[in-house]
Amino acid sequence: MNDDGYTLSSDRERIDLERVHRWLSTDAYWAMGRPLEQMRAALAGSEPFGVYDRAGEQVAIARVVTDGAVFAYLCDVYVDPAHRGRGLGSRLVQHLREHYAARGLNRFVLVTRDAQAVYARHGFTEVEPGRWMECDLRAVRAGVEAAP
């Protein structure tokens, strides 16, 4: 990423927690209203990657939750609106895909409501219906059980 002044880093100390929290909790449909402490815990329990401009300001984030051997889950991919349209998100995802492939992991997954075409360009495919399941724990906390 360096040729255009942007730098990618996996140094968790560089992550601007307040900025990332503001981005996600106010502008990302999947994390609206996420509390700061939950964001702090999510960063601590994952491998965060930041993209930084020439001045060192963070302009993008992605987190990966992984066992480090077989499986990785890509989440919280976000590019600051002022830096969109420059391919930063695509380059970030491409780097992460290559990084985890080189580490020998077998499966890299994500969830998206509206960016399937973006991720498809990087080798992601829709998962076969009838195989993957989820339990939305937010509903469990709210006392709503799924019908059998």
N, C-alpha and C positions, 0 to 999 in steps of 0.2 A: 504493500500500500504506500510505501514511501515516495514513489515517483511523483505523486501529486500533493505531497505535504501532509498526508494523513498517515498515522502510525497505528498499528494494531498491537495491543498488549494484553497479556494474560496476568499481569501483575495486579492482584486484587487490591493492593494498597492504593493504586491509582484510581479505582472506581470512585466516582463522586456520588456517594449514597443519596444525598439530598436531591441532586439533579435527576438521578435515575428514578428515585421515588416520585418526584414531581411528574416526570414524563409518563411513567406507567400508570400512576394512580389517577391522573387527570386526562390522559389522552389515548390510552390503550384499552380497547374494549374488553380485553381479557383480564385486566388488572384494575379496573376502575374502583377507586376507593380503598385500594390495598393499604393497610396501615404501615407506617414507617418501620415499626419493629418486625412486622412480617417480612418486609422487603430486606431488612438487615439479616434476618435468619435465612431467607432464601439465598442471598448472596453467600452467606457463610457455608451453606450446605451444597454449594454447586461450584462449578468452575466458570467464573465470569470472565468475559473478554470485552475490552473497551476499545473504541476507536477514538483517536485524539487528533486535533488539528495542529497546525504549526505552532500555535501558541500554547499547546498542551491542554487545551480545553476538551473535555469529553464531548463527543458528538454522536456516539452510538454505543449500544450495549447488546450483548447476547449472553445468555447463561446456558450451560450444559450440565445436566444432572446425569451422572454416570457411575457405573460400578468400576470403571477403569479397565475392564477386561473384555466385556461382551456387548454391553448395551449403553446407549447414550440417548438422552432426550433433550432436544433443542427447544429453548423457551425464551420468552422475554426479548425477542429480537426487536430492536427499536432504533430508528435513526431520527435525530433531531430534525424537525421540519425545515429548518434553515439550511440543512445539508443534504436534503433528499434530492433525487434526480442526478446524482453523481456516481451511482453504482456502488455506494458504500455498503449497503445491505447485502447486495449480491456478492461482493468481494469478501465480506465477513463470513457469509454462509459457505462460500467456496473454500475459504481457508479452514473453517471448522471441519467441513467434510473431509478434506485432505488430512488435517491434523489427526482426527480420530481414526481414519482409515489406516494411517501410518502407525498408530498405536496398536493396531490389530483388532479393533472392535468389529463386531459383526453387524450390528443393527443401529441405525441412527434414525430416530423418529421425531415427529413434531405434530402439533395440532394447529390448524389454521381455519378460520371461517371464510377467508376471502383472498388468500394469496397462493392458492394451489399452483397457478401458472408460474409464479416467481420461483417457487421451490422446485417445480418440475424441471426447470432449466438446470438445476443442480443435481439431478438424478433422483429426486424424491418422487415416489409414486404413491397413488392412493392405496390404502390398505384394503385387502380383500374383505368385503362385507361378510359378516358371519364368523369372523375369527377374532377380531379385537373387541374388547368390551371395556367399559369404564364404570366406575362408581363415583358419582359426583358427591364428594363428602360435604359440600356446602348444604346440600339437601338433607343429609343425615343430621348435621348440626342443627338444622332448622326443624328437625322432627318429622320430616316428610320422607316416608319410605316409598320406594318404588313398588308398583303393583307387581305381583308375581306373574 
